[in-house]
Amino acid sequence: MCEAMKLRLKIDDCLIETDGAGTLLEAARKAGIRIPTLCYHPALEPYGACRLCSVEIEKNGRKRIVTACNYPVEEGLVVRTNSPEITDIRKMIMELLLARCPKESRLQELAREYGINEPRFKLEDEACILCGLCTRVCEELVGVSAISAINRGVEREVDAPYMDLSEDCIGCGSCALVCPTSAIKGMKNIFPTTPEDAREIEDGFLKGSRDQELGVYSDLLAGKASVPGQDGGMVTSLLLAGMEKDLIDAAIVVPQRKGNGLQAAVADKVDEITAAKGTKYERVSMISRLMDALRAGKRRVAVVGTPCQIRAIRKIQDQGYLKDEFPDAEIILLGLFCFESFDHRDLKDRIKEIIGIDLDDANKIQITKGSYVVSIGEESHSCSVKELESAVREGCQFCNDFVSKLADISVGSVGSPDGYSTVIVRSETGKRLVEAAGFARAEANRDEIAKLSRLKRRKAEKSFAKITDGLAVQS
C-alpha cells in the first residue's frame, strides 16, 4: 500500500506537515491554531458562506485572501490567520452580521472578540445569517431536504418549499442542533423537535408517569376489538367509537390504494374509516389533509400517523399555529409504533424483486419477528425486513421514537399476545377515547416494547453523533 504524500506548509510561522488531504482550516485546527467559523461543520461539505474563516495565503510570491474551510492544503503554502488585513476583514464581517442579527448571543460574543460592541450600520431584526448549515445537514446527513434557500440577493432566506407547512420535515431537530443562532426556533413551516421541545410538549399535552423508553403514559394494555383490523383492530375501533360517541367528526387516515402509492385522506364516514384499516408501514403527507379538514369546518379531528408525523403536528400545536387559525380545533393524535418506514415505489420494486408479487394486490401487510409479511387473499408471502433496507425512507436513521411518545394514544403489535394490539394511553383526551371503545383487555409486556424502543434510540444516537461530535470543534 502506498503511503500518502506528505505536504509541508506554514501557518502563522509554524511549520506544519500534513498527509496531503484536507483543508487549511482542518490543518490549522490540528496544529492548535484557532480560525473562527460560523458556517462550518466537519460532517458537511464546506460552503464558505460566512467568510469568517478568511485567511491570507502566499504562493509563488503572490498573496490573496481565501476561505480556510474549503481551500485545500498545498505544498509550500504560507498562511497567515491573524494579520492586520485579516483582522480588519473579520471585524467588518462581524459588524455586518451583528447589524443584521443584533440580538444573537453567538454573534455578540464573536463581535466582542474583535472589539465590536455596537455596529456602525443600521440595525435590523433578523436571526438567520444564511450560513446554510440547516439546509446542508437536512440534505447531506438526514437526507430529507425539507428546507432550502429561496429567493436571491437581499430577498434570500431559508424556508420550506412555497413557504408553506413542510410535508417532508420529520422533526428530528438536526437543523436546530447546527444552527448558530435562534433562527430555526423561530421558523413556523418546519418542526425541529429537540429533547427540550419534547419535554415541553409532554408537559403541555400529556398526563401520566414518565418512562425513559415508553414516554409519558397513564395506562398500558393489550386490546382486542370486535371489528376486524390489524392485530387487535384497535385503531379502527377507537376511530369508530370516536365517531359514534361524538368525540371526533373526522379522521386523517391512509386508505389502501392501487397504482400511485398511498395518500392520506379525510374520513368522516364509517365506511371510509373501515376502508383504511391495516398498517401500511409507509410515511405519507398528513399535514395538508389535516388543514383541509379544518378549513372544511371539521373541528374535532383524529390523526393516525407514525412518530415523525405525530411529532410534526404536535410542534404545530405547540407553536400556536393551529390555535391562531383554528382556536376551537381539537386534535386527537393516534400514534403508531414504527421502527422505520418505507418509500412506496422502492418498496414495491423490492418486493417484486424478492418475492415476485405486486404489493398493490395485498389485502394485509404485517411486520412480525423480523419478517415482512404480505397477504394476498388466503396466501401469505414473506421476506426478511433486512432485505428491504434499500427501500427505507430517508431520515428514519435520525428518528429516536419507536412508540410515538407525543401522541394521545399509541398503538402497535409489539408487547401484546397474538390477535391483540398494544395500547398506550398518554392524555386525558386519549383516555376518553379508549373508554368510549369496547374491546377485550389483556396485559401488555412493557419490557418487549422497551427493548425495541431502546434499540431505535441507540440507532439514532449513532446518527446524531456525526452532528454532535462535529459541534465540539465548531467555534
C-alpha positions as CSV (number, residue, x, y, z in Angstrom):
1,M,0.0,0.0,0.0
2,C,1.4,3.4,-1.0
3,E,1.9,6.0,1.8
4,A,0.0,9.2,1.5
5,M,2.2,12.1,0.2
6,K,3.3,14.5,2.9
7,L,2.9,18.2,2.4
8,R,4.6,20.9,4.3
9,L,3.2,24.4,4.7
10,K,3.5,27.3,7.2
11,I,0.6,28.7,9.2
12,D,1.4,31.7,11.3
13,D,5.1,30.8,11.1
14,C,4.5,27.3,12.3
15,L,5.8,24.6,10.0
16,I,3.1,22.0,9.6
17,E,3.2,18.6,7.9
18,T,0.0,17.1,6.6
19,D,-0.9,13.8,4.8
20,G,-1.8,15.7,1.7
21,A,-5.5,15.8,2.3
22,G,-7.9,18.2,3.9
23,T,-8.3,22.0,4.1
24,L,-6.4,24.9,5.6
25,L,-9.0,25.0,8.4
26,E,-8.5,21.4,9.3
27,A,-4.7,21.7,9.2
28,A,-4.8,24.8,11.4
29,R,-7.1,23.1,14.0
30,K,-4.9,20.0,14.1
31,A,-2.0,22.4,14.9
32,G,-4.0,24.1,17.6
33,I,-4.4,27.3,15.7
34,R,-7.9,28.8,16.0
35,I,-9.7,30.1,13.0
36,P,-13.3,31.3,13.7
37,T,-16.2,30.0,11.7
38,L,-20.0,30.1,11.6
39,C,-21.0,28.1,8.6
40,Y,-18.5,25.1,9.1
41,H,-19.3,21.6,10.3
42,P,-16.8,18.8,9.7
43,A,-19.5,16.3,8.7
44,L,-20.8,18.6,5.9
45,E,-19.3,19.8,2.6
46,P,-17.5,23.1,3.1
47,Y,-19.6,26.0,2.0
48,G,-17.7,29.2,2.6
49,A,-20.8,31.3,3.3
50,C,-19.9,33.3,6.3
51,R,-16.4,34.2,5.2
52,L,-15.3,34.5,8.8
53,C,-12.6,31.9,8.3
54,S,-10.8,34.1,5.7
55,V,-7.0,33.8,5.8
56,E,-4.2,35.3,3.7
57,I,-2.1,32.8,1.6
58,E,1.1,33.4,-0.2
59,K,2.0,31.2,-3.1
60,N,4.9,31.8,-5.5
61,G,5.3,35.3,-4.1
62,R,1.7,36.3,-4.7
63,K,-0.8,37.0,-1.9
64,R,-4.5,36.6,-1.8
65,I,-7.5,36.1,0.6
66,V,-9.2,32.7,0.7
67,T,-11.7,30.9,2.9
68,A,-9.8,28.3,5.0
69,C,-12.8,26.0,5.3
70,N,-12.7,25.0,1.6
71,Y,-9.2,25.8,0.4
72,P,-7.1,22.6,0.2
73,V,-3.6,22.3,1.8
74,E,-0.7,22.8,-0.7
75,E,3.0,22.2,-0.6
76,G,5.0,25.3,0.4
77,L,1.9,27.4,1.1
78,V,2.4,30.3,3.6
79,V,-0.8,31.1,5.5
80,R,-1.5,34.0,7.9
81,T,-4.6,33.7,10.0
82,N,-4.3,36.9,12.1
83,S,-2.5,39.6,10.0
84,P,-3.9,43.2,10.3
85,E,-5.7,42.8,7.0
86,I,-7.4,39.6,8.0
87,T,-8.3,41.1,11.4
88,D,-9.9,44.0,9.6
89,I,-11.9,41.7,7.3
90,R,-13.2,39.7,10.2
91,K,-14.2,42.8,12.1
92,M,-16.2,44.1,9.1
93,I,-17.9,40.7,8.7
94,M,-18.8,40.6,12.3
95,E,-20.0,44.2,12.3
96,L,-22.3,43.4,9.3
97,L,-23.6,40.2,10.9
98,L,-24.2,41.9,14.2
99,A,-26.1,44.7,12.4
100,R,-28.3,42.1,10.7
101,C,-28.9,40.0,13.9
102,P,-28.1,42.3,16.9
103,K,-29.9,40.0,19.5
104,E,-28.0,36.8,18.8
105,S,-25.6,35.9,21.6
106,R,-23.2,33.9,19.5
107,L,-22.6,36.9,17.2
108,Q,-22.3,39.2,20.2
109,E,-19.6,37.0,21.7
110,L,-17.6,36.8,18.4
111,A,-18.0,40.6,17.8
112,R,-16.6,41.4,21.3
113,E,-13.5,39.3,20.4
114,Y,-12.9,41.9,17.7
115,G,-13.7,44.9,19.8
116,I,-17.2,45.5,18.4
117,N,-19.9,46.3,20.9
118,E,-22.2,48.2,18.6
119,P,-22.1,48.2,14.7
120,R,-22.0,51.4,12.8
121,F,-24.7,50.3,10.5
122,K,-28.5,50.4,10.7
123,L,-29.7,47.6,12.9
124,E,-32.1,45.0,11.5
125,D,-34.2,42.5,13.4
126,E,-33.2,39.2,11.8
127,A,-32.0,35.9,13.3
128,C,-30.8,33.9,10.3
129,I,-27.3,34.7,9.0
130,L,-27.8,32.5,5.9
131,C,-24.9,30.2,6.9
132,G,-26.6,27.2,5.2
133,L,-25.9,24.8,8.0
134,C,-29.5,23.8,8.4
135,T,-30.2,23.2,4.7
136,R,-27.0,21.2,4.3
137,V,-27.5,19.0,7.4
138,C,-31.0,18.3,6.2
139,E,-29.9,17.4,2.7
140,E,-26.5,15.8,3.3
141,L,-26.9,13.8,6.5
142,V,-30.6,13.4,7.2
143,G,-31.4,13.1,3.5
144,V,-34.8,14.8,3.7
145,S,-34.2,18.3,2.2
146,A,-37.2,19.8,3.9
147,I,-35.8,23.3,3.8
148,S,-33.6,25.2,1.4
149,A,-32.5,28.7,0.5
150,I,-35.1,30.6,-1.6
151,N,-35.1,33.9,-3.5
152,R,-32.0,35.9,-4.3
153,G,-29.9,38.8,-3.2
154,V,-31.4,40.8,-0.3
155,E,-34.6,38.7,-0.5
156,R,-32.7,35.4,0.1
157,E,-33.9,33.4,3.1
158,V,-34.3,29.8,4.3
159,D,-37.7,28.2,4.4
160,A,-39.8,25.2,3.3
161,P,-40.9,25.0,-0.3
162,Y,-43.5,27.6,-1.2
163,M,-43.1,29.0,2.3
164,D,-45.8,26.6,3.5
165,L,-46.0,23.9,6.2
166,S,-43.5,21.3,5.3
167,E,-44.7,17.8,4.2
168,D,-41.2,16.4,4.4
169,C,-39.8,17.6,7.8
170,I,-39.6,14.7,10.2
171,G,-39.0,16.9,13.2
172,C,-35.6,15.3,14.1
173,G,-34.1,18.6,15.3
174,S,-30.8,18.2,13.4
175,C,-31.2,21.7,11.9
176,A,-31.7,23.2,15.4
177,L,-28.5,21.5,16.6
178,V,-26.3,23.0,14.0
179,C,-27.9,26.5,13.8
180,P,-25.5,29.1,15.3
181,T,-28.4,31.4,16.1
182,S,-32.0,31.2,17.2
183,A,-33.3,31.3,13.6
184,I,-34.5,27.7,13.4
185,K,-36.5,28.0,16.6
186,G,-38.5,30.9,15.1
187,M,-39.5,29.1,11.9
188,K,-43.1,28.1,11.6
189,N,-43.1,25.9,8.5
190,I,-40.7,23.2,9.8
191,F,-40.9,21.3,13.1
192,P,-37.4,20.7,14.6
193,T,-38.1,19.0,18.0
194,T,-35.2,19.0,20.4
195,P,-35.3,17.0,23.7
196,E,-36.2,20.2,25.4
197,D,-39.1,20.8,23.0
198,A,-40.3,17.2,23.5
199,R,-40.4,17.7,27.3
200,E,-42.3,21.0,26.9
201,I,-44.9,19.2,24.6
202,E,-45.2,16.3,27.1
203,D,-45.8,18.8,29.9
204,G,-48.4,20.7,27.9
205,F,-50.4,18.0,26.3
206,L,-49.8,14.7,28.1
207,K,-50.6,13.3,31.6
208,G,-49.1,10.3,33.4
209,S,-45.8,8.9,34.6
210,R,-42.6,9.5,32.6
211,D,-40.8,6.4,31.4
212,Q,-37.5,6.7,29.5
213,E,-38.4,4.2,26.8
214,L,-42.2,4.5,26.6
215,G,-42.6,8.2,27.3
216,V,-45.4,9.7,29.4
217,Y,-48.4,7.4,29.9
218,S,-51.2,6.6,32.3
219,D,-52.2,3.2,31.1
220,L,-50.6,0.3,29.2
221,L,-52.7,-2.5,27.9
222,A,-53.4,-5.1,25.2
223,G,-56.7,-4.7,23.4
224,K,-58.8,-6.8,21.0
225,A,-61.7,-5.1,19.4
226,S,-64.8,-6.8,17.8
227,V,-64.2,-5.0,14.5
228,P,-61.7,-6.7,12.1
229,G,-58.4,-4.9,11.6
230,Q,-54.7,-5.2,12.0
231,D,-53.8,-7.4,15.0
232,G,-56.4,-6.3,17.6
233,G,-58.1,-3.8,15.3
234,M,-57.7,-1.1,18.0
235,V,-57.1,1.9,15.8
236,T,-60.2,1.3,13.7
237,S,-62.2,0.6,16.9
238,L,-61.0,3.8,18.5
239,L,-61.9,5.9,15.5
240,L,-65.3,4.3,15.1
241,A,-66.0,4.8,18.8
242,G,-65.0,8.4,18.5
243,M,-67.4,8.9,15.6
244,E,-70.2,7.1,17.4
245,K,-69.8,8.9,20.7
246,D,-69.4,12.3,19.0
247,L,-65.8,12.7,20.2
248,I,-64.5,13.3,16.7
249,D,-66.1,14.4,13.4
250,A,-63.3,13.4,11.0
251,A,-60.1,11.3,10.9
252,I,-57.0,11.6,8.8
253,V,-56.2,8.1,7.6
254,V,-54.4,6.3,4.8
255,P,-56.7,4.1,2.7
256,Q,-55.3,1.2,0.7
257,R,-54.8,2.3,-2.9
258,K,-53.5,0.6,-6.0
259,G,-51.2,2.2,-8.5
260,N,-49.8,5.6,-7.5
261,G,-48.9,4.8,-3.9
262,L,-50.5,5.9,-0.7
263,Q,-52.2,9.2,0.1
264,A,-53.8,10.4,3.3
265,A,-57.5,11.2,3.2
266,V,-60.1,12.9,5.3
267,A,-62.6,10.3,6.5
268,D,-65.9,11.4,8.1
269,K,-67.9,8.3,7.4
270,V,-67.8,4.8,9.0
271,D,-67.1,3.1,5.7
272,E,-64.2,5.5,4.9
273,I,-62.6,4.6,8.3
274,T,-63.0,0.9,7.8
275,A,-61.6,1.1,4.3
276,A,-58.3,2.4,5.8
277,K,-57.8,-0.4,8.3
278,G,-54.4,-2.1,8.4
279,T,-50.9,-0.8,8.9
280,K,-49.1,0.5,5.7
281,Y,-45.6,0.9,7.1
282,E,-45.1,3.9,4.8
283,R,-44.8,7.6,5.6
284,V,-47.2,9.9,3.7
285,S,-48.1,13.5,3.8
286,M,-50.6,14.2,6.6
287,I,-50.5,17.9,7.4
288,S,-52.1,19.1,4.2
289,R,-55.0,16.7,4.8
290,L,-55.4,17.9,8.4
291,M,-55.5,21.5,7.2
292,D,-58.1,20.5,4.5
293,A,-60.3,19.0,7.2
294,L,-60.0,22.1,9.4
295,R,-60.7,24.5,6.6
296,A,-63.8,22.4,5.6
297,G,-65.2,23.1,9.1
298,K,-64.2,19.9,10.9
299,R,-63.1,20.8,14.4
300,R,-62.6,17.5,16.2
301,V,-60.1,15.7,14.1
302,A,-58.2,12.5,14.8
303,V,-54.9,11.9,13.0
304,V,-53.4,8.4,12.7
305,G,-49.6,8.6,12.0
306,T,-46.1,7.5,12.6
307,P,-43.9,9.1,15.2
308,C,-42.4,11.7,12.8
309,Q,-45.9,12.7,11.7
310,I,-47.2,12.9,15.2
311,R,-44.1,15.0,16.2
312,A,-44.7,17.5,13.4
313,I,-48.4,18.0,14.3
314,R,-47.6,18.4,18.0
315,K,-45.0,21.0,17.1
316,I,-47.5,22.9,15.1
317,Q,-49.9,22.8,18.0
318,D,-47.2,23.8,20.5
319,Q,-46.1,26.8,18.3
320,G,-49.7,28.1,18.4
321,Y,-50.1,27.8,14.6
322,L,-53.3,25.8,14.8
323,K,-54.6,27.8,17.8
324,D,-54.2,31.1,15.9
325,E,-56.1,30.0,12.8
326,F,-58.5,27.4,14.4
327,P,-58.8,28.3,18.1
328,D,-61.7,25.9,18.6
329,A,-60.0,22.9,17.0
330,E,-59.5,19.7,19.0
331,I,-56.8,17.4,17.5
332,I,-56.5,13.8,18.8
333,L,-53.3,12.0,17.8
334,L,-53.2,8.3,17.4
335,G,-49.5,7.3,17.0
336,L,-48.3,4.0,15.6
337,F,-45.3,2.1,16.7
338,C,-42.7,2.5,14.0
339,F,-39.1,1.3,13.8
340,E,-38.7,2.5,10.2
341,S,-40.9,3.3,7.2
342,F,-40.6,2.7,3.5
343,D,-40.8,4.6,0.3
344,H,-43.7,3.1,-1.6
345,R,-42.1,2.9,-5.1
346,D,-38.8,1.5,-3.8
347,L,-40.7,-1.0,-1.6
348,K,-42.9,-2.1,-4.4
349,D,-40.0,-2.7,-6.7
350,R,-38.0,-4.5,-4.0
351,I,-40.9,-6.8,-3.0
352,K,-41.4,-7.6,-6.7
353,E,-37.7,-8.5,-7.0
354,I,-37.5,-10.6,-3.8
355,I,-41.0,-12.2,-3.6
356,G,-42.3,-11.8,-7.1
357,I,-45.6,-10.3,-6.2
358,D,-47.3,-6.9,-6.7
359,L,-47.6,-5.1,-3.4
360,D,-50.7,-3.3,-4.7
361,D,-52.5,-6.6,-4.6
362,A,-52.0,-7.1,-0.9
363,N,-55.1,-7.1,1.4
364,K,-52.9,-7.2,4.6
365,I,-49.3,-6.3,5.4
366,Q,-47.6,-7.0,8.7
367,I,-44.1,-6.9,10.2
368,T,-43.6,-9.5,12.8
369,K,-40.5,-11.1,14.3
370,G,-38.2,-9.6,11.7
371,S,-40.3,-10.6,8.7
372,Y,-42.3,-8.5,6.3
373,V,-45.4,-10.5,5.6
374,V,-47.7,-9.8,2.6
375,S,-51.1,-11.5,2.4
376,I,-52.9,-11.7,-0.9
377,G,-56.3,-13.5,-0.5
378,E,-55.6,-16.6,1.6
379,E,-51.9,-16.8,0.7
380,S,-49.0,-15.2,2.7
381,H,-45.6,-14.2,1.3
382,S,-42.7,-13.0,3.4
383,C,-39.1,-11.9,3.4
384,S,-36.7,-10.6,5.9
385,V,-37.1,-6.9,6.9
386,K,-33.3,-6.6,6.5
387,E,-33.7,-7.4,2.8
388,L,-35.8,-4.2,2.4
389,E,-33.1,-1.8,3.8
390,S,-32.7,-0.1,0.4
391,A,-36.4,0.9,0.5
392,V,-36.3,2.6,3.9
393,R,-37.3,6.2,3.8
394,E,-34.7,8.9,4.2
395,G,-34.4,10.4,7.7
396,C,-35.5,7.2,9.6
397,Q,-32.0,6.8,10.9
398,F,-32.4,10.1,12.8
399,C,-35.7,9.2,14.4
400,N,-35.3,8.0,18.0
401,D,-39.0,7.5,18.7
402,F,-40.4,3.9,18.3
403,V,-43.7,4.3,20.3
404,S,-45.0,7.8,19.2
405,K,-44.3,9.4,22.5
406,L,-46.1,12.6,21.8
407,A,-49.4,11.0,20.7
408,D,-52.6,10.9,22.8
409,I,-52.7,7.2,22.3
410,S,-50.0,4.9,20.9
411,V,-50.9,1.6,19.2
412,G,-48.7,-1.3,18.0
413,S,-48.4,-5.0,18.0
414,V,-45.1,-5.4,20.0
415,G,-45.7,-6.5,23.6
416,S,-49.2,-8.0,23.1
417,P,-50.5,-11.5,22.6
418,D,-51.3,-12.7,19.1
419,G,-54.5,-11.1,17.9
420,Y,-54.2,-8.1,20.2
421,S,-52.9,-4.6,19.9
422,T,-50.7,-2.8,22.5
423,V,-52.4,0.5,23.6
424,I,-50.5,3.2,25.5
425,V,-52.8,5.9,26.9
426,R,-51.0,9.3,27.3
427,S,-53.5,12.0,27.8
428,E,-57.0,12.8,29.2
429,T,-58.2,13.1,25.6
430,G,-56.8,9.7,24.8
431,K,-58.3,8.2,28.0
432,R,-61.8,9.4,27.0
433,L,-61.4,7.8,23.5
434,V,-60.2,4.5,25.0
435,E,-63.1,4.4,27.5
436,A,-65.5,5.0,24.6
437,A,-64.3,1.9,22.7
438,G,-65.5,-1.6,23.5
439,F,-62.8,-4.2,23.5
440,A,-61.3,-7.2,25.3
441,R,-58.4,-6.3,27.5
442,A,-55.2,-8.2,28.3
443,E,-51.8,-7.5,29.8
444,A,-49.1,-5.9,27.7
445,N,-45.4,-6.7,28.1
446,R,-43.7,-3.4,28.8
447,D,-40.2,-4.9,28.5
448,E,-40.7,-6.1,25.0
449,I,-41.7,-2.7,23.9
450,A,-38.9,-1.0,25.8
451,K,-36.3,-3.3,24.1
452,L,-37.2,-2.1,20.6
453,S,-37.6,1.4,21.8
454,R,-34.1,1.3,23.3
455,L,-32.7,-0.2,20.1
456,K,-34.2,2.5,17.9
457,R,-33.0,5.3,20.3
458,R,-29.4,3.9,20.2
459,K,-29.5,3.7,16.5
460,A,-30.5,7.3,16.2
461,E,-27.8,8.3,18.7
462,K,-25.2,6.9,16.4
463,S,-26.5,9.0,13.5
464,F,-26.7,12.1,15.7
465,A,-23.1,11.6,16.8
466,K,-22.0,12.7,13.4
467,I,-23.5,16.1,14.2
468,T,-22.8,16.4,18.0
469,D,-19.2,15.3,17.6
470,G,-18.7,18.0,15.0
471,L,-20.2,20.7,17.2
472,A,-17.4,20.1,19.7
473,V,-14.9,21.5,17.1
474,Q,-17.2,24.2,15.7
475,S,-16.2,27.6,17.0
